């Protein structure tokens, strides 16, 4: 394959940064555009990275930084709302036995690690920039940008997230659908003795949980039925999350006393998206949340996006011809993995919304995680 080919990556999140790093390693010319001026360097509280995500981060060459910045653990606890530990389950090491089952870390720190790796790769990065038009022919795509410039590319990779403008621009009409749940998230100091994720089901929220993100920090979350965002004033976010969290015991009283700044509390609806049919139109192809999104009940959103990037990059760098057959092979390989994870994530939430008490939650989670041990 000629390494003179040029690629535009639209979006600088997990999928976009990962595919950029991998394509640059293979010698391709890559431009990455990101709509946010700060490259989302401060957005988010924490992220849970399971082994299949860690496997890709190791492939990207950033595992040692992730390991040093985050907090690894190998078990998950189930507690009663009062904090009583009901069960502790060893997690599957879905990335292989030489990686932890899970690493929690601060999301801005992961973003900085990935964005630094993109810059080190030699990719050209343009922040605060969007594509305004995509004109395709048989050989490539001419792209016009918000700064008035234009470029010519052999391929455009749409990694611009759940509400992807690129997806809409190429005529794929799928849109995210709310699942009926919403999550409150906040970063907080790590209480002494908190060394794994614990999940409480029941109480005033469907789920109350936390994840260590470093030696000194965690992120905590509570999940409830979604509400009209306009009905919740932003300056009450801390109060609202504190109200829900205050009903839980164990580590929660220590966590709750730090939920004071509404600007540091994030409120987000759970969404589901799975693009039916092909994930490409001509020389524009979707990756990550632009193609699929699952609610975080299995903590697989970033992992699936990273896997997309790895699979697509390998196919592109190994092929002499970039054609419909290649892009369809990428879709067919990924949909077999992504589809069951999206549906399992949605099903777990549906059981909780419907109050199903005899649901096979451990069985569904176990089967799904076992599948993720296989290479993507």
C-alpha positions as CSV (number, residue, x, y, z in Angstrom):
1,X,0.0,0.0,0.0
2,X,1.3,3.5,-0.8
3,X,1.9,5.5,2.3
4,X,1.4,8.7,0.3
5,X,-2.4,8.5,1.1
6,X,-3.9,11.3,3.1
7,X,-6.6,10.9,5.8
8,X,-8.7,13.5,7.6
9,X,-9.9,12.5,11.0
10,X,-12.9,14.5,12.3
11,X,-13.0,14.6,16.1
12,X,-10.3,14.3,18.7
13,X,-11.8,11.9,21.3
14,X,-10.7,8.4,22.0
15,X,-11.5,7.0,18.6
16,X,-10.1,9.9,16.7
17,X,-6.9,10.2,18.6
18,X,-6.3,6.4,18.5
19,X,-6.8,6.0,14.7
20,X,-4.6,9.1,14.1
21,X,-1.7,7.6,16.1
22,X,-1.9,4.2,14.4
23,X,-2.2,5.6,10.9
24,X,0.7,8.0,11.5
25,X,2.8,5.1,12.8
26,X,2.2,3.4,9.4
27,X,3.5,6.5,7.6
28,X,0.2,8.0,6.3
29,X,-0.4,11.7,6.2
30,X,-3.1,12.5,8.7
31,X,-4.9,15.8,9.6
32,X,-7.0,15.8,12.7
33,X,-9.6,18.5,13.2
34,X,-11.4,19.1,16.6
35,X,-14.3,21.5,17.1
36,X,-13.3,22.4,20.7
37,X,-10.5,25.0,21.0
38,X,-9.1,23.3,24.1
39,X,-9.4,19.7,22.7
40,X,-11.7,18.8,25.6
41,X,-8.7,19.0,27.9
42,X,-10.8,19.7,31.0
43,X,-14.1,18.0,30.2
44,X,-15.4,15.1,32.3
45,X,-14.8,13.7,35.7
46,X,-13.6,10.1,35.5
47,X,-13.6,7.1,33.2
48,X,-13.6,3.3,33.7
49,X,-11.3,1.5,31.3
50,X,-11.6,-2.2,31.2
51,X,-9.0,-4.6,30.0
52,X,-10.1,-4.6,26.3
53,X,-9.6,-0.8,26.3
54,X,-6.2,-1.2,28.1
55,X,-5.1,-3.6,25.4
56,X,-5.6,-0.9,22.7
57,X,-3.9,1.8,24.8
58,X,-0.9,-0.5,25.1
59,X,-0.9,-0.9,21.3
60,X,-0.9,2.9,21.1
61,X,2.2,3.1,23.2
62,X,0.6,5.0,26.1
63,X,-0.1,2.1,28.6
64,X,2.7,3.1,30.9
65,X,1.4,6.6,31.2
66,X,-2.1,5.4,31.8
67,X,-1.0,2.9,34.4
68,X,1.0,5.6,36.2
69,X,-1.9,8.1,36.1
70,X,-4.8,5.9,36.9
71,X,-5.7,3.3,39.5
72,X,-5.9,-0.4,38.6
73,X,-8.0,-3.0,40.3
74,X,-9.4,-6.5,39.7
75,X,-12.7,-6.7,41.5
76,X,-16.1,-5.1,41.8
77,X,-18.3,-5.0,44.9
78,X,-22.0,-5.1,45.2
79,X,-23.4,-3.3,48.3
80,X,-26.7,-2.6,49.9
81,X,-27.8,1.1,49.9
82,X,-26.6,1.3,53.6
83,X,-23.1,0.3,52.4
84,X,-23.1,-3.3,53.6
85,X,-20.9,-5.3,51.2
86,X,-23.1,-8.1,49.8
87,X,-20.7,-9.6,47.3
88,X,-17.2,-9.1,45.8
89,X,-16.6,-10.5,42.4
90,X,-13.2,-10.9,40.7
91,X,-13.4,-9.2,37.3
92,X,-12.4,-10.9,34.1
93,X,-9.1,-9.5,32.7
94,X,-10.6,-8.9,29.2
95,X,-7.3,-7.5,27.9
96,X,-5.3,-10.5,28.9
97,X,-3.7,-11.8,32.1
98,X,-0.9,-9.3,31.9
99,X,-3.2,-6.3,32.2
100,X,-5.5,-5.3,35.1
101,X,-9.2,-6.0,34.8
102,X,-9.9,-2.3,35.2
103,X,-8.2,1.0,35.5
104,X,-10.0,4.1,36.6
105,X,-8.6,7.5,35.8
106,X,-9.5,11.1,35.4
107,X,-10.9,11.7,32.0
108,X,-9.0,14.9,31.4
109,X,-5.8,13.1,32.1
110,X,-6.5,10.4,29.6
111,X,-7.4,13.1,27.0
112,X,-4.0,14.8,27.6
113,X,-2.1,11.5,27.2
114,X,-3.8,10.8,23.9
115,X,-3.6,14.3,22.6
116,X,0.1,14.5,23.4
117,X,0.6,11.2,21.6
118,X,-1.2,12.6,18.5
119,X,1.1,15.6,18.5
120,X,4.2,13.4,18.9
121,X,3.1,11.3,16.0
122,X,3.5,14.2,13.6
123,X,-0.2,14.5,12.6
124,X,-1.3,18.0,11.8
125,X,-3.9,19.1,14.4
126,X,-6.3,22.0,13.9
127,X,-8.4,22.9,16.9
128,X,-11.6,25.0,16.9
129,X,-12.2,23.7,13.3
130,X,-15.1,21.9,11.7
131,X,-15.8,20.6,8.2
132,X,-18.5,22.6,6.4
133,X,-18.8,20.4,3.3
134,X,-17.7,17.0,2.0
135,X,-17.6,16.6,-1.8
136,X,-16.8,13.1,-2.9
137,X,-15.8,11.5,-6.2
138,X,-14.3,8.1,-7.0
139,X,-10.9,8.9,-5.8
140,X,-11.4,10.9,-2.6
141,X,-13.1,13.7,-0.7
142,X,-12.7,17.5,-1.0
143,X,-13.4,19.0,2.4
144,X,-14.1,22.7,3.2
145,X,-13.5,24.0,6.7
146,X,-14.9,26.7,8.9
147,X,-11.7,28.8,8.6
148,X,-12.3,29.1,4.8
149,X,-9.6,26.6,3.7
150,X,-10.1,23.3,1.9
151,X,-8.2,20.0,1.6
152,X,-8.2,16.9,-0.5
153,X,-8.1,13.5,1.2
154,X,-8.2,9.9,0.2
155,X,-10.4,9.1,3.2
156,X,-12.4,10.9,5.9
157,X,-12.8,9.2,9.2
158,X,-15.8,10.5,11.2
159,X,-14.9,10.3,14.9
160,X,-17.1,13.3,15.9
161,X,-19.2,11.5,18.5
162,X,-22.7,10.7,19.3
163,X,-24.3,13.7,17.5
164,X,-21.9,13.4,14.6
165,X,-22.4,16.1,12.0
166,X,-20.4,14.1,9.5
167,X,-22.7,11.1,9.9
168,X,-25.7,13.4,9.0
169,X,-23.7,15.0,6.1
170,X,-23.2,11.7,4.3
171,X,-26.9,10.8,4.6
172,X,-26.9,8.3,7.5
173,X,-30.1,9.3,9.4
174,X,-29.6,7.3,12.6
175,X,-29.8,9.4,15.7
176,X,-29.2,8.6,19.4
177,X,-32.3,7.6,21.4
178,X,-32.6,8.2,25.2
179,X,-33.0,5.0,27.3
180,X,-34.9,6.6,30.1
181,X,-32.0,6.9,32.6
182,X,-29.7,9.8,33.5
183,X,-26.4,9.9,35.4
184,X,-25.0,12.5,37.8
185,X,-21.2,12.4,38.0
186,X,-18.6,14.2,40.1
187,X,-14.9,13.9,40.9
188,X,-14.0,13.8,44.6
189,X,-11.1,12.9,46.9
190,X,-10.6,9.2,47.5
191,X,-11.8,8.0,50.9
192,X,-9.4,5.8,52.8
193,X,-9.9,2.1,51.9
194,X,-11.7,2.7,48.6
195,X,-9.8,0.5,46.3
196,X,-12.3,-0.8,43.7
197,X,-15.7,0.0,42.1
198,X,-18.7,-0.7,44.4
199,X,-22.2,-0.6,43.0
200,X,-25.4,-0.2,45.1
201,X,-28.7,-1.1,43.4
202,X,-31.8,0.4,44.9
203,X,-32.4,3.3,47.2
204,X,-33.6,6.6,45.7
205,X,-31.4,6.0,42.6
206,X,-31.2,3.0,40.4
207,X,-27.5,2.7,40.8
208,X,-25.0,4.5,43.1
209,X,-21.3,3.8,42.4
210,X,-17.8,5.1,42.4
211,X,-14.5,4.3,40.8
212,X,-11.0,5.1,42.1
213,X,-9.1,7.3,39.5
214,X,-5.7,7.8,41.1
215,X,-4.1,7.4,44.5
216,X,-6.0,10.5,45.7
217,X,-9.1,10.8,43.6
218,X,-12.3,9.0,42.5
219,X,-15.3,9.7,40.5
220,X,-18.8,9.0,41.9
221,X,-22.1,8.7,40.1
222,X,-25.8,8.1,40.8
223,X,-28.3,7.0,38.1
224,X,-31.9,8.0,38.1
225,X,-34.8,8.3,35.6
226,X,-34.0,11.1,33.2
227,X,-35.6,14.4,33.7
228,X,-36.1,17.4,31.4
229,X,-32.7,19.2,31.7
230,X,-34.4,22.5,31.4
231,X,-36.2,21.8,34.6
232,X,-33.0,21.5,36.6
233,X,-31.2,24.9,37.1
234,X,-27.4,24.4,36.6
235,X,-26.7,26.1,39.9
236,X,-28.6,23.3,41.8
237,X,-26.6,20.4,40.3
238,X,-24.5,19.9,43.4
239,X,-27.7,20.0,45.6
240,X,-29.5,17.6,43.4
241,X,-26.7,15.0,43.3
242,X,-26.1,15.5,47.1
243,X,-29.8,14.8,47.7
244,X,-29.6,11.4,45.9
245,X,-26.2,10.5,47.3
246,X,-27.0,11.3,50.9
247,X,-29.2,8.2,51.2
248,X,-26.3,5.8,50.7
249,X,-23.9,4.5,53.4
250,X,-20.4,3.1,53.4
251,X,-18.0,5.5,51.7
252,X,-20.8,7.7,50.5
253,X,-21.0,10.1,53.5
254,X,-17.4,11.0,52.9
255,X,-17.9,11.4,49.2
256,X,-21.1,13.4,49.6
257,X,-19.6,16.1,51.7
258,X,-17.3,17.0,48.8
259,X,-20.3,17.5,46.4
260,X,-20.4,21.3,46.8
261,X,-19.6,23.0,43.5
262,X,-22.4,22.7,40.9
263,X,-20.0,23.6,38.1
264,X,-18.1,20.3,38.8
265,X,-21.2,18.1,38.6
266,X,-22.1,16.6,35.3
267,X,-25.7,15.5,34.4
268,X,-26.1,13.4,31.2
269,X,-28.9,11.2,29.8
270,X,-28.1,7.6,28.8
271,X,-28.4,7.2,25.1
272,X,-28.4,4.2,22.7
273,X,-27.2,4.3,19.1
274,X,-26.4,1.5,16.7
275,X,-26.1,2.5,13.0
276,X,-27.9,-0.1,11.0
277,X,-26.3,-1.1,7.7
278,X,-23.0,0.1,6.4
279,X,-20.9,2.5,8.5
280,X,-19.5,4.3,5.4
281,X,-20.6,6.2,2.3
282,X,-18.0,6.2,-0.3
283,X,-14.7,7.5,1.2
284,X,-16.2,8.6,4.5
285,X,-16.3,6.0,7.3
286,X,-17.7,6.2,10.9
287,X,-15.8,5.1,14.1
288,X,-16.7,5.2,17.8
289,X,-19.7,7.0,19.1
290,X,-20.5,8.2,15.6
291,X,-21.4,4.6,14.7
292,X,-22.6,3.2,18.1
293,X,-23.1,4.3,21.6
294,X,-24.2,2.3,24.7
295,X,-25.2,3.5,28.1
296,X,-22.4,3.1,30.6
297,X,-24.0,0.2,32.5
298,X,-21.1,-2.0,31.2
299,X,-18.5,0.8,31.0
300,X,-17.7,-0.1,27.4
301,X,-18.1,3.1,25.5
302,X,-14.5,4.2,25.3
303,X,-13.3,0.6,24.9
304,X,-15.5,0.0,21.8
305,X,-14.3,3.2,20.3
306,X,-10.7,2.3,20.8
307,X,-11.3,-1.1,19.3
308,X,-12.9,0.5,16.2
309,X,-9.8,2.6,15.7
310,X,-7.5,-0.4,16.0
311,X,-9.4,-2.6,13.6
312,X,-9.9,0.1,11.0
313,X,-6.3,1.2,11.1
314,X,-5.1,-2.3,10.6
315,X,-7.4,-2.9,7.7
316,X,-6.3,0.4,6.0
317,X,-2.6,-0.1,6.5
318,X,-2.7,-3.7,5.3
319,X,-4.8,-3.1,2.1
320,X,-3.6,-2.1,-1.3
321,X,-7.1,-0.9,-2.2
322,X,-9.5,1.2,-0.2
323,X,-12.9,0.3,-1.5
324,X,-16.4,-0.7,-0.4
325,X,-15.3,-4.2,0.3
326,X,-12.8,-3.0,2.9
327,X,-15.2,-0.7,4.6
328,X,-17.9,-3.4,4.7
329,X,-15.4,-5.9,6.1
330,X,-14.6,-3.4,8.9
331,X,-18.3,-3.0,9.6
332,X,-19.0,-6.7,9.6
333,X,-16.1,-7.4,11.9
334,X,-17.1,-4.7,14.4
335,X,-20.9,-5.2,14.4
336,X,-20.6,-8.8,15.7
337,X,-18.9,-7.3,18.8
338,X,-20.5,-3.9,19.2
339,X,-24.1,-5.0,18.7
340,X,-24.3,-7.5,21.6
341,X,-22.5,-5.0,23.9
342,X,-24.9,-2.2,23.0
343,X,-27.9,-4.4,23.5
344,X,-26.6,-5.9,26.8
345,X,-25.9,-2.4,28.1
346,X,-29.4,-1.3,27.2
347,X,-31.0,-4.5,28.6
348,X,-29.4,-4.0,32.0
349,X,-30.9,-0.5,32.3
350,X,-34.3,-1.7,31.1
351,X,-34.4,-4.4,33.8
352,X,-33.7,-1.7,36.4
353,X,-36.3,0.7,35.0
354,X,-38.9,-2.0,34.9
355,X,-38.1,-3.3,38.4
356,X,-37.4,-6.8,37.2
357,X,-36.1,-8.7,40.3
358,X,-35.4,-12.1,38.7
359,X,-33.3,-10.7,35.9
360,X,-30.1,-12.7,35.0
361,X,-27.9,-9.6,35.5
362,X,-24.7,-11.6,36.5
363,X,-25.2,-14.0,33.7
364,X,-25.7,-11.3,31.0
365,X,-22.7,-9.4,32.3
366,X,-20.5,-12.5,32.5
367,X,-21.3,-13.6,29.0
368,X,-20.7,-10.2,27.6
369,X,-17.4,-9.7,29.4
370,X,-16.2,-13.2,28.4
371,X,-16.8,-12.3,24.7
372,X,-14.6,-9.2,25.2
373,X,-11.6,-11.3,26.1
374,X,-11.4,-12.2,22.4
375,X,-9.3,-10.0,20.2
376,X,-11.4,-7.2,18.5
